[in-house]
Amino acid sequence: MVQTVGFVGWRGMVGSVLMQRMREENDFKSTNPVFFSTSNAGGKPPRWAEGADPLQDAYSVSKIKKMPIIVTMQGEDYTKSIYGPLRNAGWRGIWIDASSALRMNQG
């Protein structure tokens, strides 16, 4: 089963390592990746992501909300700015975060 997953922060140090490992493990065969950017919405997706759409706006709650799973390596400032509004907009997906911003939250 192919699962749609949104990736934020995939070009940074942590994200680039994750992307490389996912490619090496052929994880993208079972993933429909959607790449988001905080600085280059509308730009080109990674060259290796054959058929991927242009980069989406990582600050657009309406676009992020469409993702059943979000993997973010963007850092705690991003998480603090988007996670609350996303949940308040009714999103009930899975949020996987490299930052520690949410680890101490209850619930």
HELIX and SHEET records of a PDB file:
HELIX    1   1 MET A   13  GLU A   24  1                                  12    
HELIX    2   2 ASP A   27  SER A   30  5                                   4    
HELIX    3   3 VAL A   61  ILE A   64  1                                   4    
HELIX    4   4 GLU A   76  ASN A   88  1                                  13    
SHEET    1   A 5 GLN A  56  ASP A  57  0                                        
SHEET    2   A 5 THR A  31  SER A  37  1                                        
SHEET    3   A 5 GLN A   3  VAL A   8  1                                        
SHEET    4   A 5 ILE A  69  THR A  72  1                                        
SHEET    5   A 5 ILE A  94  ASP A  97  1                                        
END                                                                             
